[in-house]
Amino acid sequence: MSRITPFASGLVALALLAAGDAAAHATLETAEAPANSMYKAVLRVPHGCEGKPTIAVRVRVPEGVIAAKPMPKPGWQLTTVKDKYERSYEYFGSQLSEGVVEVIWSGGELPDEWYDEFVFRARLTAFEPGTMVYFPVVQECADGLAHRWIEIPAEGKSAHDYEEPAPGLKIVEQPGGH
């Protein structure tokens, strides 16, 4: 009869935790939201690059996600890139044809051992329920290292099929079915 001691079970738990950390990637805290709603995107960055600290986080705002407004982060410089949208969108009674298409936090330092969140809010337009909307992210680290969380799953694939998948948001029905 074999018995697992508390020490051995602790080692197993640590090994599983370490394995989970190795596979961790940039994700959105809230992975579902209704179309035609305001969405608070909380991007979670779980680690650096090969032991090096994160020094910049760049998020591409996809078409159909409009009026993005990032949250400043103490110790980081905030920059936005504005451009024309592929089409115009109705936004509080007026037509919006350009806006923020990329958000960049830089100049800070997030050690590899630490986790942090980068936040912006935006309006989700009329996506169909079931649609996946992807936010490609480039995580720049010291010494020129980077994680490019930009892989968007092909038809019939999921984020689990990729090494560096882009964080995804699933569009769901409005509460009450509207």
ROSE-4610 file (N, C-alpha, C; in Angstrom, 1 decimal, always signed):
// ROSE-4610
residu = [M/M/M/S/S/S/R/R/R/I/I/I/T/T/T/P/P/P/F/F/F/A/A/A/S/S/S/G/G/G/L/L/L/V/V/V/A/A/A/L/L/L/A/A/A/L/L/L/L/L/L/A/A/A/A/A/A/G/G/G/D/D/D/A/A/A/A/A/A/A/A/A/H/H/H/A/A/A/T/T/T/L/L/L/E/E/E/T/T/T/A/A/A/E/E/E/A/A/A/P/P/P/A/A/A/N/N/N/S/S/S/M/M/M/Y/Y/Y/K/K/K/A/A/A/V/V/V/L/L/L/R/R/R/V/V/V/P/P/P/H/H/H/G/G/G/C/C/C/E/E/E/G/G/G/K/K/K/P/P/P/T/T/T/I/I/I/A/A/A/V/V/V/R/R/R/V/V/V/R/R/R/V/V/V/P/P/P/E/E/E/G/G/G/V/V/V/I/I/I/A/A/A/A/A/A/K/K/K/P/P/P/M/M/M/P/P/P/K/K/K/P/P/P/G/G/G/W/W/W/Q/Q/Q/L/L/L/T/T/T/T/T/T/V/V/V/K/K/K/D/D/D/K/K/K/Y/Y/Y/E/E/E/R/R/R/S/S/S/Y/Y/Y/E/E/E/Y/Y/Y/F/F/F/G/G/G/S/S/S/Q/Q/Q/L/L/L/S/S/S/E/E/E/G/G/G/V/V/V/V/V/V/E/E/E/V/V/V/I/I/I/W/W/W/S/S/S/G/G/G/G/G/G/E/E/E/L/L/L/P/P/P/D/D/D/E/E/E/W/W/W/Y/Y/Y/D/D/D/E/E/E/F/F/F/V/V/V/F/F/F/R/R/R/A/A/A/R/R/R/L/L/L/T/T/T/A/A/A/F/F/F/E/E/E/P/P/P/G/G/G/T/T/T/M/M/M/V/V/V/Y/Y/Y/F/F/F/P/P/P/V/V/V/V/V/V/Q/Q/Q/E/E/E/C/C/C/A/A/A/D/D/D/G/G/G/L/L/L/A/A/A/H/H/H/R/R/R/W/W/W/I/I/I/E/E/E/I/I/I/P/P/P/A/A/A/E/E/E/G/G/G/K/K/K/S/S/S/A/A/A/H/H/H/D/D/D/Y/Y/Y/E/E/E/E/E/E/P/P/P/A/A/A/P/P/P/G/G/G/L/L/L/K/K/K/I/I/I/V/V/V/E/E/E/Q/Q/Q/P/P/P/G/G/G/G/G/G/H/H/H]
num = [1/1/1/2/2/2/3/3/3/4/4/4/5/5/5/6/6/6/7/7/7/8/8/8/9/9/9/10/10/10/11/11/11/12/12/12/13/13/13/14/14/14/15/15/15/16/16/16/17/17/17/18/18/18/19/19/19/20/20/20/21/21/21/22/22/22/23/23/23/24/24/24/25/25/25/26/26/26/27/27/27/28/28/28/29/29/29/30/30/30/31/31/31/32/32/32/33/33/33/34/34/34/35/35/35/36/36/36/37/37/37/38/38/38/39/39/39/40/40/40/41/41/41/42/42/42/43/43/43/44/44/44/45/45/45/46/46/46/47/47/47/48/48/48/49/49/49/50/50/50/51/51/51/52/52/52/53/53/53/54/54/54/55/55/55/56/56/56/57/57/57/58/58/58/59/59/59/60/60/60/61/61/61/62/62/62/63/63/63/64/64/64/65/65/65/66/66/66/67/67/67/68/68/68/69/69/69/70/70/70/71/71/71/72/72/72/73/73/73/74/74/74/75/75/75/76/76/76/77/77/77/78/78/78/79/79/79/80/80/80/81/81/81/82/82/82/83/83/83/84/84/84/85/85/85/86/86/86/87/87/87/88/88/88/89/89/89/90/90/90/91/91/91/92/92/92/93/93/93/94/94/94/95/95/95/96/96/96/97/97/97/98/98/98/99/99/99/100/100/100/101/101/101/102/102/102/103/103/103/104/104/104/105/105/105/106/106/106/107/107/107/108/108/108/109/109/109/110/110/110/111/111/111/112/112/112/113/113/113/114/114/114/115/115/115/116/116/116/117/117/117/118/118/118/119/119/119/120/120/120/121/121/121/122/122/122/123/123/123/124/124/124/125/125/125/126/126/126/127/127/127/128/128/128/129/129/129/130/130/130/131/131/131/132/132/132/133/133/133/134/134/134/135/135/135/136/136/136/137/137/137/138/138/138/139/139/139/140/140/140/141/141/141/142/142/142/143/143/143/144/144/144/145/145/145/146/146/146/147/147/147/148/148/148/149/149/149/150/150/150/151/151/151/152/152/152/153/153/153/154/154/154/155/155/155/156/156/156/157/157/157/158/158/158/159/159/159/160/160/160/161/161/161/162/162/162/163/163/163/164/164/164/165/165/165/166/166/166/167/167/167/168/168/168/169/169/169/170/170/170/171/171/171/172/172/172/173/173/173/174/174/174/175/175/175/176/176/176/177/177/177/178/178/178]
x = [+0.8/+0.0/+0.9/+0.7/+1.5/+0.7/+1.4/+0.8/+1.5/+0.7/+1.3/+1.4/+2.6/+2.7/+2.3/+2.0/+1.7/+2.8/+4.0/+5.2/+5.1/+4.9/+4.9/+3.7/+2.6/+1.4/+1.7/+2.4/+2.8/+3.7/+4.6/+5.5/+4.7/+3.8/+2.9/+2.2/+1.6/+0.9/+1.7/+3.0/+3.9/+4.3/+4.5/+4.8/+3.7/+2.4/+1.3/+1.2/+1.4/+1.3/+2.4/+3.6/+4.7/+4.3/+3.8/+3.4/+2.3/+1.4/+0.3/+0.9/+1.9/+2.5/+3.3/+3.9/+4.7/+3.8/+2.5/+1.6/+0.7/+0.9/+0.0/+0.3/-0.8/-0.6/-1.5/-1.3/-2.1/-3.6/-4.5/-5.9/-6.7/-8.0/-8.9/-9.6/-9.8/-10.4/-11.9/-12.6/-14.0/-14.0/-14.2/-14.1/-15.4/-16.5/-17.8/-18.4/-19.1/-19.8/-20.9/-22.0/-23.0/-22.6/-23.1/-22.9/-23.6/-23.2/-23.8/-23.8/-22.6/-22.5/-21.1/-20.9/-19.6/-18.9/-17.7/-16.9/-15.6/-15.4/-14.2/-13.2/-12.2/-11.2/-10.1/-9.9/-8.8/-7.9/-6.8/-5.8/-4.9/-4.8/-3.9/-2.6/-1.5/-0.2/+0.5/+0.6/+1.0/+2.5/+3.4/+4.8/+5.6/+6.9/+7.7/+8.1/+9.4/+9.9/+11.2/+11.2/+12.4/+13.2/+12.4/+12.9/+13.2/+13.0/+13.2/+11.9/+12.0/+10.7/+10.1/+8.8/+7.9/+8.2/+8.4/+8.7/+7.7/+6.9/+5.8/+4.7/+3.5/+2.4/+1.6/+1.4/+0.7/-0.5/-1.7/-2.9/-3.5/-3.8/-4.5/-6.0/-6.7/-8.2/-8.8/-9.6/-10.1/-11.2/-11.4/-12.5/-13.8/-14.7/-16.0/-16.0/-14.8/-14.6/-14.2/-15.1/-14.9/-14.8/-14.4/-14.3/-13.5/-12.4/-11.5/-10.9/-10.9/-10.3/-9.5/-8.1/-7.3/-7.2/-6.9/-6.7/-5.2/-4.8/-3.4/-3.0/-1.7/-1.1/+0.1/+0.1/+1.2/+2.5/+3.5/+4.9/+5.0/+3.9/+4.0/+3.5/+4.1/+3.7/+2.6/+1.5/+0.4/+0.3/+0.2/+0.2/-1.0/-1.7/-2.7/-2.4/-2.7/-2.6/-4.0/-4.3/-5.6/-5.6/-6.7/-6.7/-8.2/-8.4/-9.8/-10.3/-11.6/-12.2/-12.5/-12.7/-13.1/-14.4/-15.3/-16.6/-17.0/-18.1/-18.6/-19.5/-19.5/-20.4/-21.2/-22.5/-23.3/-22.8/-22.6/-22.2/-22.8/-23.8/-24.6/-25.1/-25.8/-26.4/-25.6/-24.3/-23.5/-22.7/-22.1/-21.3/-19.8/-19.2/-17.8/-17.1/-16.1/-15.4/-13.9/-13.4/-12.1/-11.9/-10.8/-10.6/-9.4/-9.3/-8.1/-8.1/-7.0/-6.9/-5.7/-4.9/-3.9/-3.6/-3.4/-3.1/-1.7/-0.8/+0.5/+0.8/+1.2/+1.7/+3.2/+4.1/+5.6/+6.3/+7.6/+8.4/+8.3/+7.5/+7.4/+8.3/+8.2/+8.9/+8.1/+7.6/+6.9/+7.8/+8.3/+9.2/+8.5/+9.3/+8.9/+8.1/+8.4/+7.8/+6.4/+6.1/+4.8/+3.8/+2.6/+1.4/+0.9/+0.3/-0.4/-1.5/-2.3/-3.4/-3.3/-3.7/-3.8/-5.2/-5.8/-7.2/-7.6/-8.6/-9.2/-10.7/-11.5/-12.9/-13.2/-14.2/-14.6/-16.0/-16.6/-17.9/-17.8/-18.6/-18.7/-19.9/-19.7/-20.8/-21.6/-22.3/-23.3/-22.7/-21.9/-21.4/-22.5/-22.5/-23.5/-23.1/-24.1/-23.8/-23.1/-22.1/-21.3/-20.0/-19.9/-18.7/-17.6/-16.4/-15.2/-14.5/-14.1/-13.4/-12.0/-11.0/-9.6/-8.9/-8.1/-7.3/-5.8/-5.2/-3.8/-2.9/-2.0/-1.1/+0.3/+1.2/+2.6/+3.1/+3.8/+4.4/+5.9/+6.4/+7.9/+8.6/+9.7/+10.5/+11.9/+12.7/+14.0/+14.9/+16.0/+16.9/+16.3/+15.3/+14.7/+13.8/+13.5/+12.6/+11.2/+10.3/+8.9/+8.0/+6.8/+5.7/+4.7/+4.4/+3.5/+2.2/+1.3/+0.0/-0.9/-0.6/-1.3/-2.0/-1.8/-2.4/-3.9/-4.6/-6.1/-6.5/-7.2/-7.6/-8.3/-7.8/-8.4/-9.7/-10.6/-11.9/-11.6/-12.4/-12.3/-11.2/-10.5/-9.4/-9.8/-9.1/-9.3/-8.0/-8.0/-6.8/-5.8/-6.4/-5.5/-4.6/-4.9/-4.1/-2.9/-2.7/-1.6/-0.7/+0.5/+1.5/+1.3/+0.9/+0.7/-0.6/-1.7/-3.0/-3.3/-4.0/-4.5/-5.7/-5.7/-6.9/-8.2/-9.2/-10.4/-11.6/-12.6/-13.8/-15.0/-15.8/-17.0/-18.2/-18.8/-20.0/-21.2/-22.0/-23.2/-24.4/-25.6/-26.9/-27.0/-27.7/-28.0/-28.8/-28.7/-29.6/-31.0/-31.9/-33.3/-33.5/-32.4/-32.6/-32.7/-32.3/-32.3/-31.0]
y = [-1.2/+0.0/+1.2/+2.1/+3.3/+4.5/+5.4/+6.5/+7.8/+8.8/+10.1/+10.9/+11.4/+12.2/+13.6/+14.4/+15.8/+16.5/+16.2/+16.8/+16.5/+15.2/+14.8/+15.4/+15.5/+16.1/+17.6/+18.2/+19.6/+19.8/+18.8/+18.9/+18.7/+17.8/+17.6/+18.9/+19.5/+20.8/+21.8/+22.0/+23.0/+22.7/+21.4/+21.0/+21.4/+21.1/+21.5/+23.0/+23.7/+25.2/+25.7/+25.2/+25.6/+25.3/+24.2/+23.8/+24.7/+25.1/+26.1/+27.4/+27.9/+29.2/+29.2/+28.0/+28.0/+28.1/+27.7/+27.7/+29.0/+29.8/+31.0/+32.0/+32.7/+33.7/+34.9/+36.0/+37.2/+36.8/+37.2/+37.0/+38.2/+38.1/+39.1/+38.6/+39.4/+39.0/+38.6/+39.4/+39.0/+38.6/+37.3/+36.7/+36.7/+37.3/+37.3/+38.7/+39.2/+40.5/+40.6/+41.3/+41.5/+42.5/+42.3/+43.3/+44.6/+45.7/+47.0/+47.4/+47.1/+47.5/+48.1/+48.8/+49.2/+48.0/+47.9/+46.8/+47.3/+46.8/+47.1/+46.0/+46.2/+45.2/+45.3/+44.2/+44.1/+43.0/+43.4/+42.5/+42.1/+40.8/+40.2/+39.7/+40.2/+39.8/+39.0/+37.7/+36.8/+36.6/+37.0/+36.8/+37.6/+37.6/+38.3/+37.4/+37.6/+36.8/+36.1/+34.8/+34.1/+34.7/+35.1/+35.7/+37.2/+37.8/+39.3/+40.0/+41.2/+42.0/+42.5/+42.7/+43.4/+44.9/+45.5/+46.9/+47.7/+47.0/+47.6/+46.6/+47.1/+46.2/+47.0/+46.4/+47.0/+46.2/+46.8/+46.1/+46.7/+45.9/+46.3/+46.2/+47.3/+47.4/+47.0/+45.9/+45.4/+46.2/+46.1/+46.8/+46.4/+47.4/+47.1/+47.4/+47.6/+48.0/+49.4/+50.3/+51.8/+52.6/+53.8/+54.8/+54.3/+53.6/+53.1/+54.2/+54.0/+54.9/+54.1/+54.2/+53.5/+54.1/+53.3/+53.8/+54.0/+55.2/+55.5/+54.5/+54.2/+53.3/+53.9/+54.1/+54.8/+54.1/+54.9/+54.3/+54.0/+54.1/+53.7/+54.9/+55.1/+56.1/+55.5/+56.3/+55.8/+56.5/+55.8/+56.3/+55.6/+56.4/+55.7/+56.1/+55.2/+55.4/+55.5/+56.6/+56.8/+56.6/+56.1/+55.9/+55.8/+55.8/+55.7/+54.2/+54.1/+52.8/+52.3/+51.1/+50.6/+51.2/+51.5/+52.1/+53.0/+53.7/+54.6/+53.8/+54.2/+53.5/+54.6/+54.3/+55.2/+55.1/+56.3/+56.4/+57.5/+57.3/+58.3/+59.4/+58.9/+59.9/+60.5/+60.2/+60.7/+59.6/+59.9/+58.9/+59.0/+57.9/+57.9/+57.1/+57.7/+57.1/+56.9/+57.4/+57.2/+57.1/+56.6/+56.5/+55.7/+55.3/+54.6/+53.2/+52.8/+51.5/+50.7/+51.4/+50.7/+51.5/+50.7/+51.3/+50.7/+51.6/+51.2/+51.8/+50.8/+51.2/+50.9/+51.9/+51.6/+52.4/+52.1/+52.8/+52.3/+51.3/+50.7/+49.5/+48.8/+47.5/+46.6/+45.5/+44.5/+43.2/+43.0/+41.8/+40.5/+39.6/+38.3/+37.6/+37.8/+37.1/+37.7/+38.8/+39.5/+39.4/+39.7/+39.7/+41.1/+41.6/+42.9/+42.9/+44.0/+44.2/+45.6/+45.6/+46.8/+47.0/+48.2/+48.4/+49.5/+49.2/+50.2/+49.9/+50.8/+50.6/+51.0/+50.3/+50.6/+50.2/+50.6/+50.3/+49.1/+48.0/+46.9/+47.2/+47.1/+47.4/+46.2/+46.2/+45.1/+43.8/+43.2/+41.8/+40.8/+39.8/+38.7/+37.9/+37.4/+36.5/+35.3/+34.9/+33.7/+34.2/+35.4/+35.9/+36.0/+35.7/+35.9/+37.1/+38.0/+39.2/+39.1/+39.3/+39.1/+40.4/+40.5/+41.7/+41.3/+41.4/+41.0/+41.9/+41.2/+41.9/+41.6/+42.6/+42.4/+42.8/+41.9/+42.1/+42.2/+43.4/+43.6/+43.5/+42.8/+42.6/+43.2/+43.2/+43.7/+42.8/+43.3/+42.6/+42.2/+42.9/+42.7/+41.5/+40.8/+39.7/+40.1/+39.3/+39.6/+38.4/+38.5/+37.6/+38.3/+37.6/+38.1/+37.3/+37.8/+37.1/+37.6/+37.1/+37.6/+36.5/+35.3/+34.2/+34.1/+34.2/+34.2/+32.8/+32.0/+30.7/+30.6/+29.7/+29.5/+28.7/+28.6/+27.9/+26.5/+26.1/+24.8/+24.6/+25.7/+25.6/+26.5/+26.3/+27.1/+27.7/+28.6/+29.3/+28.2/+27.1/+26.1/+25.4/+25.6/+25.0/+25.8/+27.0/+27.9/+28.2/+28.5/+28.8/+30.2/+31.2/+32.6/+33.1/+32.6/+33.1/+34.5/+35.2/+36.6/+36.4/+37.3/+37.2/+37.4/+36.6/+36.6/+36.9/+37.6/+38.0/+37.4/+36.6/+36.0/+36.9/+37.3/+38.1/+37.2/+37.7/+36.9/+37.8/+37.1/+37.8/+38.9/+40.0/+41.0/+40.4/+40.8/+40.3/+40.5/+39.6/+39.7/+39.3/+38.9/+38.5/+39.6/+40.8/+41.9/+42.3]
z = [+0.0/+0.0/+0.0/-1.0/-1.0/-0.4/+0.3/+0.9/+0.4/+0.2/-0.2/+1.0/+1.4/+2.6/+2.3/+3.3/+3.0/+2.3/+2.6/+1.9/+0.4/+0.1/-1.3/-2.0/-1.4/-2.1/-2.3/-1.4/-1.6/-2.8/-2.9/-4.1/-5.4/-5.4/-6.6/-6.9/-5.9/-6.1/-6.7/-6.1/-6.6/-8.1/-8.4/-9.8/-10.8/-10.3/-11.2/-11.3/-10.3/-10.3/-11.3/-11.2/-12.1/-13.5/-13.8/-15.1/-15.6/-14.8/-15.2/-15.5/-14.7/-15.0/-16.3/-16.6/-17.9/-19.1/-19.0/-20.1/-20.1/-19.0/-18.8/-20.0/-20.4/-21.4/-21.1/-21.9/-21.7/-22.0/-21.0/-21.2/-20.8/-21.1/-20.6/-19.4/-18.4/-17.1/-17.4/-18.2/-18.5/-20.0/-20.2/-21.5/-22.3/-21.8/-22.5/-22.2/-23.2/-23.1/-24.2/-23.9/-24.9/-26.0/-27.2/-28.3/-27.8/-28.5/-28.2/-26.8/-26.1/-24.7/-24.5/-23.4/-23.0/-22.3/-22.6/-22.1/-21.4/-20.2/-19.5/-19.7/-20.6/-20.9/-19.8/-19.1/-18.1/-18.6/-19.2/-19.8/-18.7/-18.5/-17.4/-18.1/-17.5/-17.9/-16.8/-17.0/-15.9/-15.6/-16.6/-16.4/-17.4/-17.3/-18.2/-19.3/-19.9/-21.0/-20.5/-20.4/-20.1/-18.9/-17.8/-16.6/-16.7/-17.8/-18.0/-17.7/-17.2/-16.9/-18.1/-18.0/-19.1/-19.0/-20.1/-20.1/-21.0/-21.8/-22.6/-22.9/-23.0/-23.4/-24.5/-25.6/-26.8/-27.1/-27.1/-27.4/-28.7/-29.7/-30.9/-30.6/-30.9/-30.7/-32.0/-32.0/-33.3/-33.8/-35.1/-35.8/-35.2/-35.0/-34.3/-32.8/-32.3/-30.9/-30.9/-30.5/-30.8/-29.5/-29.6/-28.5/-27.3/-27.6/-26.6/-25.7/-24.4/-23.5/-22.5/-22.6/-21.6/-20.3/-19.3/-17.9/-17.7/-17.2/-16.9/-15.8/-15.8/-14.9/-14.3/-12.9/-12.3/-12.7/-13.0/-13.4/-14.8/-15.6/-17.0/-17.8/-19.0/-20.0/-20.8/-21.0/-21.8/-23.2/-24.2/-25.6/-26.3/-27.2/-28.0/-29.5/-30.4/-31.8/-32.3/-33.0/-33.6/-35.1/-35.7/-37.1/-37.5/-38.8/-39.3/-39.2/-38.8/-38.8/-40.2/-40.5/-41.8/-42.3/-41.3/-41.6/-40.4/-40.6/-39.5/-38.6/-37.3/-36.3/-35.6/-35.3/-34.5/-33.1/-32.5/-31.1/-30.5/-29.6/-28.9/-29.8/-30.9/-31.8/-32.9/-32.9/-34.0/-34.6/-35.8/-36.5/-36.1/-35.7/-35.3/-36.4/-37.1/-38.2/-37.9/-36.8/-36.4/-34.9/-34.4/-33.0/-32.6/-31.4/-30.9/-31.5/-32.1/-32.7/-32.0/-31.1/-30.4/-29.1/-28.0/-26.7/-26.3/-25.8/-25.5/-24.1/-23.2/-21.9/-22.0/-21.7/-21.8/-20.7/-20.6/-19.6/-18.2/-17.9/-16.6/-16.5/-15.4/-15.3/-14.5/-15.1/-14.4/-14.3/-13.1/-12.9/-13.4/-13.8/-14.3/-13.2/-12.0/-10.8/-10.5/-11.1/-10.7/-11.8/-11.5/-12.4/-12.3/-13.4/-13.4/-14.4/-14.4/-15.3/-15.9/-17.2/-18.0/-18.5/-18.3/-18.4/-19.4/-20.2/-21.0/-21.2/-21.5/-21.8/-23.2/-23.8/-25.2/-25.4/-26.5/-26.9/-27.9/-27.6/-28.5/-29.5/-30.8/-31.7/-31.9/-33.0/-33.3/-33.8/-33.0/-33.3/-33.1/-33.8/-33.7/-32.4/-31.6/-30.5/-31.0/-30.3/-30.7/-31.3/-31.8/-32.5/-31.4/-31.8/-31.0/-31.6/-30.7/-31.0/-30.3/-31.1/-30.6/-30.4/-29.4/-29.0/-29.1/-30.2/-30.3/-29.3/-28.7/-27.7/-27.9/-27.9/-27.9/-26.5/-25.9/-24.5/-24.7/-24.6/-24.8/-23.5/-23.5/-22.3/-22.5/-21.4/-21.4/-22.4/-22.8/-23.7/-25.0/-25.5/-26.8/-26.9/-25.8/-25.8/-25.8/-26.3/-26.4/-26.5/-26.1/-26.3/-27.3/-28.3/-29.3/-29.3/-28.4/-28.2/-29.3/-30.5/-31.7/-32.5/-32.1/-32.9/-32.8/-33.9/-33.9/-34.5/-33.7/-34.2/-35.5/-36.4/-37.7/-37.4/-38.4/-38.3/-37.8/-36.8/-36.2/-35.2/-34.9/-33.9/-32.7/-31.6/-30.4/-30.0/-29.0/-28.5/-27.9/-27.4/-26.9/-27.9/-29.2/-30.3/-30.6/-29.9/-30.3/-29.1/-29.4/-28.3/-27.7/-28.6/-28.2/-28.7/-28.2/-28.7/-28.3/-29.2/-28.8/-27.8/-26.8/-25.9/-26.7/-26.3/-27.0/-26.2/-26.8/-26.1/-26.9/-26.2/-26.8/-26.7/-27.8/-27.8/-27.5/-26.5/-26.0/-26.2/-26.1/-26.1/-25.1/-25.4/-24.4/-23.3/-22.1/-21.0/-21.4/-21.2/-21.6/-23.1/-23.8/-25.2/-26.2/-25.9/-26.8/-27.3]
